Amino acid sequence: MVAEKSYRFAVRIVRLCQYLQEEKHEFVLSQQVEKSGTSIRANISEGQQGQSRADFISKFSIALKETAETKYWLSLLHDTGYLTDREFQSIYSDCVEIEKLLTIILKTTKSKSLS
């Protein structure tokens, strides 16, 4: 579920960046949000193929950190007028949902490691 949601999110991020670059002529912030927003799914993929539970936890933890960074860039794009309230709320809420899923997965996996 988190893999599918994070992939769809990555697609939205890429499309957002295309819009920002083509329509708003914004290149610096869009590159930052594209890097962090697409990295979420990439790290989930790596974690799913991890060689150990520790590797899984490490990659999913990186994915979680990338959601925090992505939330920052999206907020900055919104607060500087590149994203409308509607555009921001839509994509930001997707990022928060992925963040919650990753948090649950990590807590569950870490608690199983202690058992």
N, C-alpha and C positions, 0 to 999 in steps of 0.2 A: 504494500500500500504506500509506504513512504517512498519507495523507488519510483512508482508510477507518478505520484504527486510531484516529486522533486524533478522528474523529467519534464512534465508539463510546465512546471514553474520555469525551468531552464529555457524552454521554448518561448515562454512569455517574456523572459528577460532578454533574450536575443531579439525578439521583435520590438520590445521597448527600446532597446539600444539603436536598432535600425531607425525607428521613429525619431528618437532624440537627435541622431546624427543627420538624418535627411531633412527633417522638418524644423528642428530647433537649432541646428548647427552647433550642437553641444557634443564635444568629443572626449573631454577629460573625465568627467564624472561618469559618463555612459560606459567608458572602458572599465572603470573601477567596478561599477555595479555588474557589468557583464562578467568580469573575472570572478567575483565572489559568488554571484548568483548561479553561474553554471558549475562552479566548483562544488557546490553542495551535492549535486547528483554524482559527479565524478568520484567524490570521496565515498559516497554510499556504495557505488559500484566496487570500488577497491575493497571496502570493508566486507562486502558480501563474499568476496573471493579471498578474504583473509586466511592466513595460514594458522591462525590461533585465535582464541577468544580475545587475547590482549591486542592483537592486530585489528580485530573487528572493532573493539572499543576505541582504539586509537583513531581509526579512520572515521568512525561515526562521531567522535568528539571533534575532529577537525571539521566535519560537515556542520556540526552544531555551531562551532565558532564562525563558520562562513555565513550561517543564517544571521548571526548578530551583526556581522560586517555588512551584509546585504541590507538589513534593516536600516543601518546607519546611512548608507548611500541613498536608499530610497527616501528616507526622511530629508536628507540634504537636498535631493532633487525636488522634493515637494516644497520645502521651505524657501527655496530659491526661485520658485515659480516655473520650473520646468515640467512639473506634474500638477494637474488639477487635483482637487480634493477627491473627486470620483476615481480618477486614474490611480492615485496613490492608495486609497482605501482598498481598492480591488486587489492590487498586486501585493500590498503590504500584508493584508489578511491571509493571503496564501503563504507568505513567508512565515508568519506567526504560526499557522497550522503545521507547517513542516517542522518548525522549531519545537512545538509541543510533542509531535510524534517522535522526533529524535530524542528528546528528553526522556520520554517514557521508555523507549527502546533501550537507551543507555542505563537507566535506573534498573530496569528488569535484568538486563545482561550482567550488570555489576553485582546485583543481589544474588544471581545464580552463581557467580564466580566465588562468592563468599560461602556458599553452601557446601 
